[in-house]
Amino acid sequence: MSSFILPMPPSVNGLWANSRNGGRFRTQRYDSWIYEAGAEIMRQRPKKHVGPVILLYEVQEPSGKRKFDLGNREKALTDLLVSHGIIQADDNTVVREIKLKWAPDVEGVRVTVASIFNRVPDNTKDNAEAA
């Protein structure tokens, strides 16, 4: 298991913009966050996980009266973990569970990645003794 702190990601609503020719591109805000969060990953050097994982995102509690959607912060975080090799992919074979919660004691987002090991019992020792 590994935990590390990242800056607050932009909302999923602010990750992409439409171009005049009908295409889509990353926003400047998203690009800036990717750079800043990537620098934090390089600085903190979190463990890289192989195989299935559970992700916990503890997101800084919003201040003021404005309301925020907790789920809108997940996509950028998970994509960043994949792009930096912290997890292998973000599909159902790797990410088995995602937990999101507000955290008044966190500045930015505390990311915790826990590996799930599906271990098969090693019966070779028992079989060798029986022979």
C-alpha positions in Angstrom: 0.0 0.0 0.0 1.2 3.5 -0.7 -0.1 7.0 0.1 0.9 10.4 -1.3 -0.6 13.9 -1.7 -1.4 15.5 -5.0 -2.8 19.0 -5.8 -6.5 19.3 -6.3 -7.4 18.2 -9.9 -9.8 20.1 -12.0 -13.4 18.9 -12.2 -14.1 16.5 -15.0 -16.2 19.3 -16.5 -13.0 21.3 -17.0 -10.7 18.7 -18.5 -11.6 19.0 -22.2 -12.7 21.8 -24.5 -14.2 21.7 -28.0 -12.2 23.1 -31.0 -13.8 25.0 -33.8 -13.4 22.1 -36.2 -15.3 19.7 -34.0 -12.3 18.1 -32.2 -11.6 18.1 -28.5 -8.4 19.1 -26.6 -7.1 19.3 -23.1 -7.7 22.6 -21.4 -4.8 24.7 -20.2 -5.9 24.2 -16.6 -5.8 20.4 -17.1 -2.4 20.5 -18.7 -1.1 22.7 -15.8 -2.5 20.3 -13.3 -1.0 17.2 -15.1 2.5 18.9 -15.0 2.2 20.0 -11.3 0.8 16.6 -10.1 3.4 14.8 -12.2 6.1 16.7 -10.4 4.7 15.7 -7.1 4.7 12.1 -8.1 8.3 12.4 -9.1 9.2 14.1 -5.8 7.3 11.6 -3.6 8.1 8.5 -5.5 5.1 6.4 -4.6 5.2 2.6 -5.1 4.2 1.2 -8.4 1.5 -1.5 -8.2 1.1 -4.6 -10.4 -2.3 -6.3 -10.7 -5.6 -5.4 -9.2 -5.9 -2.4 -6.8 -8.3 -0.5 -4.6 -8.0 3.3 -4.8 -8.9 5.7 -2.0 -9.1 9.4 -2.8 -9.4 11.7 0.2 -10.3 15.1 -1.2 -9.9 18.4 0.5 -13.1 19.6 2.1 -14.5 22.6 0.2 -14.6 25.9 2.0 -17.3 28.4 1.6 -20.9 27.9 0.5 -20.3 26.7 -3.0 -21.3 23.1 -3.6 -18.9 20.6 -5.3 -19.4 17.2 -6.8 -16.9 14.7 -5.2 -17.2 12.3 -8.1 -16.0 14.9 -10.7 -12.4 14.7 -9.2 -11.8 11.0 -9.8 -11.2 10.8 -13.6 -8.1 13.1 -13.7 -6.6 11.4 -10.7 -7.0 7.8 -12.0 -5.7 8.7 -15.5 -2.6 10.3 -13.9 -1.9 7.2 -11.9 -1.9 5.2 -15.2 0.2 7.7 -17.1 2.9 7.5 -14.4 2.8 3.8 -14.0 1.5 3.8 -10.4 -1.2 1.4 -11.6 -1.2 -0.7 -14.8 -4.5 0.5 -16.2 -7.9 1.9 -15.2 -10.1 -0.9 -16.5 -12.0 -3.4 -14.5 -9.2 -5.9 -14.5 -7.0 -3.6 -12.5 -9.1 -1.0 -10.6 -11.5 -3.2 -8.6 -12.8 -0.5 -6.2 -12.6 3.3 -5.9 -13.5 5.1 -2.7 -14.0 8.8 -2.6 -14.5 10.9 0.5 -14.1 14.5 1.7 -11.3 15.1 4.2 -11.0 18.2 6.3 -7.4 17.4 7.2 -6.0 17.2 3.7 -4.8 19.9 1.4 -5.3 18.7 -2.2 -6.0 15.0 -2.4 -4.5 12.1 -0.4 -4.2 9.1 -2.8 -3.9 5.6 -1.3 -3.3 2.7 -3.6 -3.7 -0.8 -2.1 -2.8 -4.0 -4.0 -5.2 -6.9 -4.0 -3.4 -10.2 -4.1 -5.3 -13.2 -5.2 -2.9 -15.8 -3.9 -3.4 -19.5 -4.7 -2.3 -21.7 -1.7 1.0 -23.4 -2.3 0.3 -27.1 -1.6 3.6 -28.4 -3.0 5.1 -28.8 0.4 2.2 -30.9 1.6 2.3 -32.9 -1.6 6.0 -33.6 -1.2 5.6 -34.8 2.3 2.8 -37.2 1.3 4.9 -38.8 -1.4 
